[in-house]
């Protein structure tokens, strides 16, 4: 019987996603009892991205993890919080509704703020804008999301693209006054899946051949194995190939062209294949073991593996993001909700690829600016949107495969 493991990305610089085929079971090296807290590749990439030493990068990861653990203790103790985010200097700031709750937060060593609105109120405003957008995709409005640091719903507009639907959307946004902030710096966005045939995860439909990047493996209560992917990568529910070798078939997707989409989907993995529980770093060091899927706070460090741009890093910007993806081939524009945004650079073909923070899986590439180029490698400046993994696992009732 053929036994192969589909790696999340290539592990050698310049090599595309590959399926290593072997006879019998694939052995995993036992972790060293003196193994470092973080994979050296993650530390090196983060240090390069931030322009700091590796010692400082480790200290940053430790500090973020400790603060998020304290936030978990607060929630466990029943303290009512209303969102939290990391500031530029790495301080986790927690929104609360009263001075008494703020005092409890500070007792745990965290910064506290009593905002004018807070996450729950902003989510309601953002949901009303989603309703407006779902009536008619607002071409020219690139994205809108809850931005906790500014305590607003922030709308990014592409001034070069206008439409009647966009004007209606902005009129609805203006009705919320200062709670909505409009920034006219938006770019045309699109799902990042199409580059050339014969790449790592490919499929064919009546319009041609397409490519994405492999995401995370998970299983259901019966042990059936699935690839959790960006929905547009498996929307046609077709057979999926890796290096021309069949490894999975799309079985579910919440993405469709038009105005109502969520970019999550599944493919069932062939019985003689499996998705590795490590994320490759494209020649920057050892693979990173996947230990869980705990969501990182806004501002946390983040890296991504994808078959086009390899290993790129940045930080989480925000969650509960909605975007308008344009179809450059004449199809309808699509509003996608429920995304995360980041400063990680991606390009076409990275869709479905794995985002990870520390050793916690975060999500799969959804899209980004259509004309973005990540020429700077790991330290490329840019932006991207990802489908949060925890939401997809919850929706489909799956458990992440961990190392």
N, C-alpha and C positions, 0 to 999 in steps of 0.2 A: 504494500500500500504506500502511495506517495504521501509523505509528510512534509509540509513546508510551512514556514512562518513568514507572513507578510510583514515586513518591517514598516514602521510608521514613516520613515524617510530613509534616504541613503546614509551610510555612515562614512563614506569617503568623499572628499571634496571632488566635485565635478561629476559624480556618479549619480544617475537617477535612481528613483525608488526601485528596489529590487526584491525578488522573492528568492531566498536561499533555499534550495531543495536538498534534502538529505534523506537517507534511509534510516528509519527508526526514529526514536524520540530525539528532540533537540535538547541538549543539556543546557542548564543555566548555571553559570559560575556562582558558587556560594559567596555571599558577601563577607568581606573581611571584618573581623571583630573590631578593627580599628578604623573602619571606613569613615570618611569625613561625613559631616552632617548634610552637605550638599554636594552634588556631582561637580567635579572640577570644571566640566564644560559649562555648566550653568554659571558658576562663579566667574570664570574667565570672560564669558560673553557679557555678563552683567557689568563687570568692572570696565570692560571696553566701552560698553554703551554709555555708562555714567561718567567715564573719564576719571575713575578713581582706582586705587589699588585693590587687589583681590582681598586683602585683609579688610578693607573698608566695605567691600561688597558683601562679605560674609557677615560683618557686623550689621549691615543694613537688613539683610535677610533675617538674621536673628531678632533684630528689633521689631521688624514687622510681624514676625511669627508670635513673639511674646505679647505684643499689643493686641493682636487678633485673638489670642487665647484669653486675655483679660476681658475683651468684649464678649466672648462666649460665656465667661463666668458671670458677667453682668446680666446677660439675657437669662441665664440659668437661674439667677437669683430673683428674677421677676422685675428688674428695672426696665421701665418702658423706654426704649430708644426709638429714634426716628431717622435712622440712616447714619452711616459713618463713612469717613473718607480719610485718606492719607494726604497731608499737606506736602508741599515740595520738599520740606526739610525732614520728611519721614515721620511726622507726628500724627497719630490716629486721633481724629476729632470726631466726637460722638454728638449727634443731635438729640436733645431731650426737650421736654415740654415745660419743665419747671426748675426753679433754683434748687429745690431739694434733690431732684434727680441729678442735676449737674454736680452737686456735692458728692453724691454717691459715685458718679463717674470719676471724679478727681481722686477719690479715695483709692481707686484702682490704678492710679497713675496715668490716666488718659485725659486728654483735653476735652472740654465740654462746651457746647454752644446751645443757646435757646434761640432758634431761628425764627424769622417772621412767618415762614411757611413750613418747611421740613419735608421729608421724603413722601409721607402719605398724602399731604395736600398737593404736592407737585405731581405725584402719580395720577391724581384725579384730573388735574389740568391737562396733563399729557394724554390721558385716555380720551378726553374730549377732542383733542386735536387728532388723535388716531381715528376717531369716528368721522371727523370732517374729511380726512384724507382717504378713508375707505370708500367714501361716496364717489370720489374721482381722484385718481393719482395726481398729486400736485407737481407736475413737471416744473423744475426750477427750484423746488424746495428739496435740498439734498438730504437733510436729516433733522430730527428733533428728538431731544432726550432730556431726562432729568439730570441737572447738573448740581450736585450737592454743594460744592464749595461756593458757588455764586448764589445758591438758594433760588434758582430759577429753572424754568424749562427753556433750554437754549435751542434756537432754530437756526440752522445754517442754510443760507440761500445762495444759489448760483446766479449772480446778476446777469450773466450772459444768456440765461434761459428763462423765459417767462411764459406763463400760460394763464388762462382764465381760472383754472383750478387753483393755481398757486396764489393768485390774487384773493380768491375766496378763502383759502387757507390762512393767509396772512391777516385778513380781516378778522377771522375768528381768533387768531392768536392775539391780535391787538385788543380784543375785548377783555383779556385777562390783565391788562395794564402792565405794571412793572414785574409781574410774576413771570412774564415771557420776555426773553431777551433775543432779539433778532441780530444775527451776525451775517453780513453779506460777503462771505468768503468761501461759500460752498463750491464744491466741484461736482461734475457729473460722476455718479457712482454706478457700479454694475457688479453683478456676481462674477467672481473671478474663477472661471472654469475653463475657458476655451483658449488653447494655444496651438497644439499640433497633435496629430495622431501618433500612436505608438509610445506615449508616455506612460508613467506608472499606473494610474487607474483610469482606464479608458472604456468608452462604450460608444456604440454607433446607433443612430436613429435615421429617420428618413431625410434629415437635414445635413448629415455628415458625421464626422467622428469628433469626440470631445474628450477632455481630460480634466481630472481633479487630483487631489492628493489624499492619501489614506489618513483616516482619523483614528478613533479609539475603538477598541474591542470591548464588548459587554455581553452579558448572558441573561436569559430569563430564568424563571423559577424551575423550568424543566431542563435547564442546561444548554438550550439552543444558543448558538453563538451568532452575534451580530456585529456588523460594522456600524458605528454611529457616525453619521456624516452630515454635512450641509445638505439641506433638502434638495437644492437645485442640482446637486451632483447625482442624485438617484431618482429625480422626478419622473423619468420615463420608465422606472422599474425594469430596467434592462439588465442583461448580463454584464458583469464587470470583469475586467482583465488587468493583470499585472504582468508586464513583460510578455504579453501575448498569451499568458496562462490564466485560464478562468479561475477566479477565487471566490466570487460572491455574486448574488443577484439581488437587485433592489426589490424591496417588499413594501415600503411605506415612505411617503413623503408628504409634508404639509406645505410644499412650495408649488405654486403654479403661476403662470403669467397672468397679469391682471392686477387687481387692487387688494387682494386679501391673501397674504402669505405669511408663514412662519418658516424660517429656513432650517428645518431639522428633518432628518429622514434616516431610514435604516436599510441595510442590505444584509441578507442572511449569508453567513460565511459557509463555504463548502466544508463538508465533514473532514476532509483531509488537509485543510488549511487552518491557520489561526492568525490572529492579529497579535503582534508582539506587545508585551507590557512594558516597553521602553520607547522613549522618543529619541530618535537619532539627532545628532548635532552637526551633520554635514562637515566632518573633518575637523571640528574645533575641539574634539575630545571624546570621552566615552559617552555612550548612550545614557539617558536619564531615566531611571526607574520610576514608574508610575505607582504612587503609594495611595492615592485617593483622589477625590474630586471636590474638596472643600473650596468654595468660592472665595477668591481673593477680593479684598476691599478695593474700592476705587483708589487709584494712586499706587497700587502695589506693582512690583516689578513683574515682567511677563516676557516670555520668549515663545517663538513659533517655529515649527518645522514645516516646510512646504517644498514641493519638487521644483518650483521655479526659482525662488529666491533663497532656498536653503534655510539657514538659521539666522533669524533676525529678532531683535529684542527691543523692548520699550517698557511701557507701563499701561495699566488699565486706566481708561478715562472715565467711563460711566457705564451704567446698565440701564435697562428699559429704554433702549434706543430704537427709534423707528427711522427708516430710510426710504427714499424713492430710488429704485434702481431703474435706469433707462435701458431700453432694448435697442441697441445700435443696428439691429437687423430688421427693423420695421415692425416688431411686435409691440404689444402694449406695455407701458410702464407698470412697474410692480411696487406696491408698498409692502415692506417687510417689517414686522414688529418683533419686539422681544430680544433684540440683539445687545451685545456689549460692544463698546468702542475702545480703541487702543491707539497708542502711538507706534505700534509695530508696523513696519513696512511690508507690504505684500504686493504681488502682481498676479496677472492671469495665470491660472493653473495651480495656484496655492489653495484654492477653495477646498474645504474639507480637511485641510492640514491641521495639525495638533498644536494648540496653545497650552503652555504649562507655566506655573508659577511655583518656584521651589521644586517639590516633587508632587504637586497637586495639579491634576489635569483640569483645565479651565474651559476648553471649548474647541470649535472647529471654525476655520476661516470661512466667512460668508462673502465679503466683498470689500471694495475700496475704490479710490479714485481710478477712473478708467485709463488715465494717462500717466499714472505713477510709475516711476522707475527707481529701483532699489540698488543703485550703483555703488553704494557705500558698504555693502555687505552687512555684517552683524550690526554695525553702527549706523545703518541707513536711517535717515529721518523720513517720516511718512505717517500714514494713518491707515487703519483698517477696522473692519467690523467682524465680530465673531458670534456664532451661535453658542450661548453658554451650555456647557455639557450637562450640568446638574439639572437644568430644565428639561433637556431631551431625555435623560435617564428617567426622570420622574414621569414625564408624559407617557413614555412607552413602557414603564414598569420594569426597567432593566437594572442590573447591577454591573458596575464597571469592573473589568478584569484588571487586577493590580499585580504588581511584581512581588 
